[in-house]
Amino acid sequence: MIEKALTAADVEFVTTLHGDEDVRFLVLLQPRGDQADRLLRAIDDVALGELDEAAREGETPEGDDAKGFGRRALEVSLLALRGAGSEADGRLVENHPLDALKSLVDEVGADEVIVLTDPHYVEEFFHRDWASRARHKVGVPVLKLFSHSE
């Protein structure tokens, strides 16, 4: 599960986690939510010392306006994973990402879930981040990784 396009460093990181084993990636990406999430993202930006990012949170598309960006981020991520020699498919998730994740895990018999996100300090502190919540829902190990920036 990702929230933005994978960087080259992200792709290298996830494709080398299991050594020489053949790994198939099924990527779920949820475009940015509604404005209610904007405050939490701004707080995270301030906590990371990225004041410019916090000030620009209002410029980033939200909700329906973010779907096009989400589709493109998913396409870029899948192409990068395939370019690294991995099998990769994916889909956008518009509502209830953890329900979609649980359904996908059950559908394909996944061995593991990787949640690759930016740090979300407020949500992590209260264990409301995707990885913490997924651990109680999906029934397989959940690996939480922080994405790299380029």
VEXNUNU-374167 format. One line per field, with one value per residue: residue in one letter; x, y, z of N, C-alpha, C in turn. Coordinates in nm, 4 decimals. Example, Ala and Ser with C-alpha at 12.3 -4.5 7.8 and 13.67 -1.06 7.14 Angstrom:
# VEXNUNU-374167
rest: c(A; S)
n.X: c(1.3190; 1.2850)
n.Y: c(-0.5690; -0.2250)
n.Z: c(0.7800; 0.7080)
ca.X: c(1.2300; 1.3670)
ca.Y: c(-0.4500; -0.1060)
ca.Z: c(0.7800; 0.7140)
c.X: c(1.3200; 1.2900)
c.Y: c(-0.3300; 0.0030)
c.Z: c(0.7800; 0.7870)
# end
This chain:
# VEXNUNU-374167
rest: c(M; I; E; K; A; L; T; A; A; D; V; E; F; V; T; T; L; H; G; D; E; D; V; R; F; L; V; L; L; Q; P; R; G; D; Q; A; D; R; L; L; R; A; I; D; D; V; A; L; G; E; L; D; E; A; A; R; E; G; E; T; P; E; G; D; D; A; K; G; F; G; R; R; A; L; E; V; S; L; L; A; L; R; G; A; G; S; E; A; D; G; R; L; V; E; N; H; P; L; D; A; L; K; S; L; V; D; E; V; G; A; D; E; V; I; V; L; T; D; P; H; Y; V; E; E; F; F; H; R; D; W; A; S; R; A; R; H; K; V; G; V; P; V; L; K; L; F; S; H; S; E)
n.X: c(0.0856; 0.0641; 0.1089; 0.1922; 0.3785; 0.6281; 0.9709; 1.2941; 1.4693; 1.2863; 1.1794; 1.4075; 1.4571; 1.2223; 1.2200; 1.4422; 1.4090; 1.3520; 1.5636; 1.6703; 1.4259; 1.1283; 0.9022; 0.5803; 0.4187; 0.1349; -0.0100; -0.1643; -0.2972; -0.4015; -0.5487; -0.4907; -0.6848; -0.9674; -1.0042; -0.9855; -0.7682; -0.5590; -0.4627; -0.3340; -0.1277; 0.0121; 0.1003; 0.2719; 0.4623; 0.5708; 0.6785; 0.8813; 1.0450; 0.9982; 0.8979; 0.8277; 0.6899; 0.4690; 0.3426; 0.2628; 0.0631; -0.2030; -0.2051; -0.2022; -0.3799; -0.6932; -0.9212; -1.1604; -1.0223; -0.7681; -0.7532; -0.6614; -0.3877; -0.3276; -0.3749; -0.1724; 0.0545; 0.0343; 0.0642; 0.3298; 0.4669; 0.4124; 0.5324; 0.7981; 0.8499; 0.8158; 1.0168; 1.2323; 1.2346; 1.0331; 0.7123; 0.4199; 0.1121; -0.1719; -0.4035; -0.6206; -0.7479; -1.0387; -1.2165; -1.2249; -0.9527; -0.8292; -1.0169; -1.0181; -0.7556; -0.7588; -0.9450; -0.8004; -0.5735; -0.6982; -0.8108; -0.5896; -0.4266; -0.2063; 0.1240; 0.2389; 0.2177; 0.3218; 0.3509; 0.4140; 0.4941; 0.5065; 0.6444; 0.4050; 0.3542; 0.1608; -0.0582; 0.0782; 0.1612; -0.0777; -0.1416; -0.2950; -0.2203; -0.1855; -0.0366; -0.0356; -0.3100; -0.3677; -0.2369; -0.4114; -0.6113; -0.5609; -0.4487; -0.2009; 0.1602; 0.2641; 0.4665; 0.6132; 0.7328; 0.9259; 0.8904; 1.1186; 1.2510; 1.2910)
n.Y: c(-0.1159; 0.2134; 0.5741; 0.7622; 0.8136; 0.5665; 0.6121; 0.5792; 0.4808; 0.3689; 0.1607; 0.0031; -0.0686; -0.2185; -0.4231; -0.5686; -0.6773; -0.9480; -1.0949; -1.3230; -1.4359; -1.4924; -1.2337; -1.1035; -0.8025; -0.6396; -0.3529; -0.1053; 0.2145; 0.5009; 0.7948; 1.1317; 1.2225; 1.3948; 1.7411; 1.7231; 1.5703; 1.7335; 1.9056; 1.7250; 1.6365; 1.8768; 1.9203; 1.6998; 1.7757; 2.0046; 1.8840; 1.7399; 1.9403; 2.0635; 2.3267; 2.4759; 2.2881; 2.2436; 2.4907; 2.4805; 2.2904; 2.3510; 2.3832; 2.1402; 1.9006; 1.7621; 1.4980; 1.4325; 1.5768; 1.4805; 1.2318; 1.1938; 1.2526; 1.0455; 0.8174; 0.8489; 0.8371; 0.5734; 0.4349; 0.5103; 0.3947; 0.1197; 0.0751; 0.1255; -0.0802; -0.3043; -0.2499; -0.3034; -0.5696; -0.7087; -0.8658; -0.6834; -0.5420; -0.3260; -0.1050; 0.1787; 0.2985; 0.4162; 0.4411; 0.3408; 0.2135; 0.0111; -0.1919; -0.2598; -0.3496; -0.5745; -0.7350; -0.7786; -0.9160; -1.1508; -1.2392; -1.3001; -1.4516; -1.3416; -1.3268; -1.1332; -0.7902; -0.4779; -0.1592; 0.1434; 0.4550; 0.8144; 0.9538; 0.9805; 1.1372; 1.2136; 1.0403; 0.7960; 0.8068; 0.7733; 0.5268; 0.5108; 0.5035; 0.3611; 0.1171; 0.0283; -0.0044; -0.1899; -0.4168; -0.5264; -0.6145; -0.7554; -1.0155; -1.1191; -1.0839; -0.7423; -0.5089; -0.2096; 0.0631; 0.3559; 0.5918; 0.7099; 1.0278; 1.2172)
n.Z: c(0.0000; -0.0918; -0.0878; -0.2620; -0.5685; -0.6230; -0.5528; -0.7153; -0.5231; -0.3411; -0.4975; -0.5406; -0.2769; -0.1935; -0.3833; -0.3265; -0.0791; -0.0331; -0.1248; -0.3689; -0.4218; -0.6121; -0.6424; -0.6344; -0.6829; -0.5677; -0.5906; -0.4002; -0.4133; -0.2557; -0.3507; -0.2321; 0.0495; 0.1835; 0.2865; 0.5599; 0.6275; 0.5748; 0.7807; 0.9558; 0.7870; 0.7540; 1.0166; 1.0406; 0.8479; 0.9709; 1.1999; 1.0810; 1.0114; 0.7727; 0.6804; 0.4531; 0.3012; 0.4676; 0.4491; 0.1864; 0.1726; 0.1178; -0.1558; -0.2784; -0.4655; -0.3582; -0.2622; -0.5163; -0.7095; -0.6848; -0.7984; -1.0663; -1.0367; -0.8646; -1.0256; -1.2163; -1.0502; -0.9638; -1.2087; -1.2765; -1.0627; -1.0978; -1.3475; -1.2778; -1.0912; -1.2568; -1.4388; -1.2803; -1.2868; -1.1587; -1.1145; -1.1381; -1.0463; -1.0027; -0.8300; -0.7877; -0.4807; -0.3598; -0.1469; 0.1938; 0.2462; 0.4025; 0.4098; 0.1396; 0.1196; 0.2908; 0.1509; -0.0871; 0.0097; 0.1011; -0.1399; -0.3096; -0.1523; -0.0134; 0.1254; 0.2778; 0.3755; 0.2651; 0.3821; 0.2602; 0.3309; 0.3827; 0.6860; 0.9448; 1.2021; 1.4006; 1.3559; 1.3834; 1.6498; 1.7848; 1.6934; 1.4613; 1.2044; 0.8713; 0.8701; 1.1397; 1.1834; 0.9827; 1.0720; 1.2540; 1.0964; 0.8493; 0.8716; 0.7972; 0.8132; 0.8540; 0.7124; 0.7849; 0.6121; 0.5480; 0.2945; 0.0431; -0.0508; -0.3500)
ca.X: c(0.0000; 0.1440; 0.0286; 0.2465; 0.4619; 0.7523; 1.0961; 1.3897; 1.5187; 1.1783; 1.1724; 1.5238; 1.4387; 1.1215; 1.2498; 1.5553; 1.3768; 1.3451; 1.6761; 1.6478; 1.2929; 1.0351; 0.8024; 0.4781; 0.3669; -0.0001; 0.0020; -0.2825; -0.2659; -0.5182; -0.5214; -0.5112; -0.8231; -1.0321; -0.9322; -0.9680; -0.6340; -0.4600; -0.4032; -0.2392; -0.0093; 0.0864; 0.1687; 0.3841; 0.5639; 0.6363; 0.7593; 0.9997; 1.1222; 0.9710; 0.7999; 0.7795; 0.5886; 0.3497; 0.2769; 0.2072; -0.0380; -0.3271; -0.1921; -0.2061; -0.5171; -0.7555; -1.0452; -1.1788; -0.9179; -0.6422; -0.7602; -0.5721; -0.2519; -0.3157; -0.3619; -0.0384; 0.1509; 0.0255; 0.1264; 0.4748; 0.5157; 0.4068; 0.6376; 0.9279; 0.8637; 0.8359; 1.1496; 1.3299; 1.2252; 0.9279; 0.5754; 0.3478; -0.0193; -0.2200; -0.5315; -0.6512; -0.8474; -1.1035; -1.2831; -1.1931; -0.8323; -0.7975; -1.1095; -0.9668; -0.6344; -0.8014; -1.0046; -0.6939; -0.4952; -0.7786; -0.8305; -0.4688; -0.3496; -0.0792; 0.2071; 0.2885; 0.1760; 0.4187; 0.2921; 0.5240; 0.4375; 0.5833; 0.6141; 0.2840; 0.3801; 0.0406; -0.1303; 0.1596; 0.1593; -0.2049; -0.1578; -0.4036; -0.1623; -0.2286; 0.0307; -0.0858; -0.4471; -0.3669; -0.1918; -0.5270; -0.7185; -0.5342; -0.4194; -0.0660; 0.2553; 0.2621; 0.5943; 0.5975; 0.8537; 0.9113; 0.9301; 1.2316; 1.2190; 1.3892)
ca.Y: c(0.0000; 0.3356; 0.6959; 0.8464; 0.7370; 0.5126; 0.6665; 0.4749; 0.4218; 0.2844; 0.0408; -0.0808; -0.1175; -0.3247; -0.5369; -0.6456; -0.7242; -1.0938; -1.1548; -1.3739; -1.4953; -1.4261; -1.1600; -1.0354; -0.6865; -0.5920; -0.2199; -0.0235; 0.3546; 0.5842; 0.9376; 1.2126; 1.2297; 1.5250; 1.8471; 1.6890; 1.5142; 1.8371; 1.9532; 1.6232; 1.6402; 1.9989; 1.8955; 1.6112; 1.8552; 2.0886; 1.7947; 1.7010; 2.0603; 2.1020; 2.4348; 2.5126; 2.1883; 2.2695; 2.6096; 2.4486; 2.1847; 2.3969; 2.3821; 2.0027; 1.8570; 1.6729; 1.4322; 1.3982; 1.6427; 1.4065; 1.1003; 1.1923; 1.2412; 0.9110; 0.7229; 0.8650; 0.7858; 0.4278; 0.3920; 0.5291; 0.2960; -0.0130; 0.0702; 0.1174; -0.2155; -0.3955; -0.2202; -0.3657; -0.7136; -0.7683; -0.8676; -0.5811; -0.4949; -0.2374; -0.0354; 0.2909; 0.2728; 0.5448; 0.4400; 0.2330; 0.1454; -0.1101; -0.2955; -0.3023; -0.4257; -0.7031; -0.8105; -0.8196; -1.0194; -1.2731; -1.2790; -1.3558; -1.5311; -1.2717; -1.3697; -1.0180; -0.6573; -0.3704; -0.0261; 0.2351; 0.5894; 0.9173; 0.9508; 1.0503; 1.1297; 1.2219; 0.9143; 0.6874; 0.8172; 0.7178; 0.3975; 0.5239; 0.4988; 0.2448; -0.0068; -0.0140; -0.0512; -0.3093; -0.5316; -0.5821; -0.6432; -0.8346; -1.1548; -1.1570; -0.9835; -0.6097; -0.4414; -0.0646; 0.1262; 0.4971; 0.6179; 0.7987; 1.1445; 1.2501)
ca.Z: c(0.0000; -0.1034; -0.0949; -0.3684; -0.6606; -0.5684; -0.6045; -0.7529; -0.3979; -0.2892; -0.5811; -0.5081; -0.1403; -0.1832; -0.4710; -0.2722; 0.0564; -0.0239; -0.1959; -0.5037; -0.4349; -0.7033; -0.5661; -0.7130; -0.6114; -0.5950; -0.5316; -0.3776; -0.3890; -0.2299; -0.3706; -0.1116; 0.0970; 0.1859; 0.3567; 0.7013; 0.6433; 0.5456; 0.9056; 1.0025; 0.7001; 0.7856; 1.1442; 1.0096; 0.7790; 1.0718; 1.2839; 1.0032; 0.9815; 0.6352; 0.6927; 0.3205; 0.2643; 0.5482; 0.3941; 0.0543; 0.1804; 0.0556; -0.3012; -0.3265; -0.4922; -0.2599; -0.3015; -0.6579; -0.7884; -0.6688; -0.8653; -1.1828; -0.9847; -0.8095; -1.1377; -1.2742; -0.9520; -0.9678; -1.3343; -1.2642; -0.9669; -1.1594; -1.4502; -1.2105; -1.0363; -1.3699; -1.4914; -1.1913; -1.3056; -1.0755; -1.1631; -1.0607; -1.0860; -0.8976; -0.8458; -0.6986; -0.3776; -0.3346; -0.0169; 0.2865; 0.1985; 0.4770; 0.3624; 0.0088; 0.1459; 0.3454; 0.0408; -0.1785; 0.0784; 0.0977; -0.2799; -0.3716; -0.0573; 0.0082; 0.2385; 0.3523; 0.3307; 0.2858; 0.3825; 0.2324; 0.3403; 0.4519; 0.8298; 0.9888; 1.3455; 1.4835; 1.3399; 1.4394; 1.7951; 1.8314; 1.6248; 1.3648; 1.0711; 0.7946; 0.9095; 1.2713; 1.1684; 0.8976; 1.1520; 1.3231; 1.0013; 0.7289; 0.9008; 0.7545; 0.8630; 0.7910; 0.7226; 0.7655; 0.5611; 0.5137; 0.1558; 0.0203; -0.1325; -0.4544)
c.X: c(0.0907; 0.0503; 0.0796; 0.3345; 0.5896; 0.8716; 1.1859; 1.4435; 1.4138; 1.1727; 1.2885; 1.5074; 1.3416; 1.1528; 1.3666; 1.5275; 1.3857; 1.4527; 1.6394; 1.5112; 1.2116; 0.9248; 0.7071; 0.4218; 0.2264; -0.0131; -0.1345; -0.2367; -0.3962; -0.4794; -0.5485; -0.6582; -0.8783; -0.9513; -0.9105; -0.8284; -0.5244; -0.3895; -0.3008; -0.1124; 0.0754; 0.1627; 0.2886; 0.4967; 0.6416; 0.7270; 0.8863; 1.0870; 1.1021; 0.8618; 0.7440; 0.6705; 0.4584; 0.2715; 0.2101; 0.0995; -0.1674; -0.3242; -0.2067; -0.3505; -0.5665; -0.8766; -1.0503; -1.0705; -0.7858; -0.6407; -0.6677; -0.4267; -0.2267; -0.2969; -0.2219; 0.0680; 0.1505; 0.0922; 0.2785; 0.5341; 0.5185; 0.5125; 0.7755; 0.9517; 0.8891; 0.9738; 1.2610; 1.3209; 1.1197; 0.7953; 0.4966; 0.2159; -0.0688; -0.3532; -0.5404; -0.7569; -0.9097; -1.1675; -1.2337; -1.0697; -0.8004; -0.8927; -1.0625; -0.8412; -0.6679; -0.8602; -0.8982; -0.6085; -0.5688; -0.7904; -0.7093; -0.3875; -0.2122; -0.0081; 0.2421; 0.2297; 0.2893; 0.3418; 0.4083; 0.4676; 0.5419; 0.5570; 0.4893; 0.2827; 0.2557; -0.0353; -0.0526; 0.1569; 0.0335; -0.2380; -0.2780; -0.3505; -0.2030; -0.1662; -0.0221; -0.2267; -0.4541; -0.3268; -0.3073; -0.6343; -0.6851; -0.4966; -0.2873; 0.0300; 0.2496; 0.3960; 0.5730; 0.7322; 0.8249; 0.9659; 1.0465; 1.1857; 1.3289; 1.3710)
c.Y: c(0.1228; 0.4558; 0.7943; 0.7586; 0.6895; 0.5827; 0.5499; 0.4044; 0.3299; 0.1527; -0.0524; -0.1449; -0.2351; -0.4449; -0.6199; -0.7012; -0.8754; -1.1628; -1.1977; -1.4395; -1.4181; -1.3626; -1.0935; -0.9226; -0.6542; -0.4612; -0.1535; 0.1179; 0.4281; 0.7298; 1.0143; 1.2252; 1.3696; 1.6232; 1.8164; 1.6336; 1.6203; 1.8868; 1.8531; 1.6225; 1.7640; 1.9829; 1.8049; 1.6878; 1.9417; 2.0021; 1.7513; 1.8211; 2.1102; 2.2092; 2.4783; 2.4168; 2.2127; 2.3872; 2.5802; 2.3404; 2.2249; 2.3938; 2.2425; 1.9594; 1.7545; 1.6056; 1.3971; 1.4596; 1.5658; 1.2742; 1.0900; 1.1790; 1.1010; 0.8064; 0.7282; 0.8108; 0.6330; 0.3735; 0.3994; 0.4220; 0.1555; -0.0285; 0.0561; -0.0218; -0.3170; -0.3757; -0.2804; -0.5182; -0.7835; -0.7698; -0.7706; -0.5445; -0.4037; -0.1754; 0.0817; 0.2463; 0.4067; 0.5524; 0.3219; 0.1529; 0.0168; -0.2241; -0.3495; -0.3877; -0.5657; -0.7911; -0.8624; -0.9306; -1.1529; -1.3286; -1.3515; -1.4442; -1.4716; -1.3234; -1.2551; -0.8914; -0.5612; -0.2393; 0.0715; 0.3759; 0.6878; 0.9012; 1.0344; 1.0446; 1.1310; 1.0896; 0.7977; 0.6890; 0.7529; 0.5827; 0.3981; 0.5267; 0.3679; 0.1153; -0.0581; -0.0711; -0.1784; -0.4330; -0.6002; -0.6322; -0.7497; -0.9801; -1.2075; -1.0528; -0.8534; -0.5437; -0.2944; -0.0067; 0.2733; 0.5202; 0.7166; 0.9154; 1.1643; 1.3932)
c.Z: c(0.0000; -0.1088; -0.1986; -0.4568; -0.5911; -0.6320; -0.6453; -0.6283; -0.3353; -0.3652; -0.5495; -0.3709; -0.1354; -0.2706; -0.4210; -0.1327; 0.0714; -0.1057; -0.3368; -0.5233; -0.5392; -0.6198; -0.6646; -0.6274; -0.6605; -0.5183; -0.5197; -0.3475; -0.3659; -0.2551; -0.2418; -0.0794; 0.0935; 0.2707; 0.5039; 0.7281; 0.6298; 0.6724; 0.9580; 0.9179; 0.7293; 0.9174; 1.1225; 0.9412; 0.8781; 1.1598; 1.2136; 0.9685; 0.8401; 0.6334; 0.5583; 0.2736; 0.3397; 0.4911; 0.2600; 0.0571; 0.1111; -0.0960; -0.3603; -0.3486; -0.3903; -0.3218; -0.4489; -0.7460; -0.7835; -0.7447; -0.9857; -1.1416; -0.9304; -0.9181; -1.1973; -1.1782; -0.9500; -1.0936; -1.3265; -1.1723; -1.0266; -1.2672; -1.3876; -1.1524; -1.1472; -1.4321; -1.4076; -1.1970; -1.2224; -1.1496; -1.0760; -1.1266; -0.9746; -0.9295; -0.7493; -0.5996; -0.3437; -0.1976; 0.0649; 0.2444; 0.2745; 0.4421; 0.2277; 0.0264; 0.1973; 0.2358; -0.0552; -0.1170; 0.0733; -0.0443; -0.3371; -0.2776; -0.0308; 0.1326; 0.3309; 0.2920; 0.3623; 0.2779; 0.3713; 0.2266; 0.3909; 0.6008; 0.8595; 1.1414; 1.4331; 1.4764; 1.4008; 1.5921; 1.8531; 1.7662; 1.5310; 1.2218; 1.0028; 0.8444; 1.0432; 1.2599; 1.0844; 0.9766; 1.2235; 1.2267; 0.8979; 0.7539; 0.8479; 0.8115; 0.7827; 0.8192; 0.6920; 0.7247; 0.5315; 0.3740; 0.1533; -0.0645; -0.2343; -0.4948)
# end
